[in-house]
């Protein structure tokens, strides 16, 4: 998977980076195990939980930093 974007599917993110589940749960996305997880983008999930554009952008930034940190050691 390349960089995580608003259009990345939650299921694909968690398949590639299962360690991000904790971060998603902490910010209120309890999508783990939800049937829609495989078809819903990170933006759709965030919007369903009332997050603003700014909050979504910040979450995506955090997720990518965590992924980059794992790759770099």
C-alpha positions in Angstrom: 0.0 0.0 0.0 1.2 3.5 -0.8 0.6 6.5 1.4 -2.8 6.5 3.2 -5.3 8.9 1.8 -8.9 9.9 2.3 -9.8 7.3 -0.3 -8.0 4.4 1.3 -10.3 1.7 2.4 -10.3 1.0 6.1 -10.1 -2.7 5.6 -7.1 -2.4 3.3 -5.4 -0.1 5.8 -5.9 -2.6 8.6 -4.9 -5.5 6.4 -1.6 -3.8 5.6 -1.0 -2.1 8.9 -2.9 -4.0 11.7 -1.0 -2.0 14.3 -3.0 1.1 13.3 -6.2 -0.4 14.7 -5.4 1.0 18.1 -5.0 4.5 16.7 -8.4 4.3 14.9 -10.1 3.1 18.0 -8.5 5.8 20.1 -10.0 8.6 17.9 -13.4 7.0 17.9 -13.5 4.8 14.8 -14.6 1.5 16.2 -14.7 0.0 12.7 -12.7 -3.1 13.5 -15.0 -6.0 12.7 -17.7 -3.8 11.1 -19.0 -5.3 7.8 -18.6 -2.0 6.1 -14.9 -1.8 6.9 -13.9 -3.5 3.6 -16.0 -1.1 1.5 -15.7 2.2 3.4 -12.9 4.8 2.9 -11.2 6.4 5.8 -13.0 9.6 4.9 -16.5 8.0 4.9 -15.8 6.3 8.2 -14.7 9.6 9.8 -17.6 11.5 8.4 -20.0 8.9 9.8 -18.5 9.7 13.2 -18.9 13.4 12.8 -15.3 14.4 12.0 -14.4 17.6 10.2 -12.1 18.0 7.2 -9.4 19.3 9.6 -9.8 16.3 11.9 -9.7 13.8 9.0 -6.6 15.5 7.6 -4.9 15.3 11.0 -5.8 11.6 11.4 -4.4 10.7 8.0 -1.2 12.6 8.8 -0.9 10.7 12.1 -1.5 7.3 10.4 1.1 8.0 7.7 3.7 9.1 10.3 3.1 5.9 12.2 3.5 3.9 9.0 6.7 5.8 8.0 8.1 5.4 11.6 7.6 1.7 11.4 9.4 1.5 8.0 12.3 3.5 9.3 12.9 1.5 12.3 
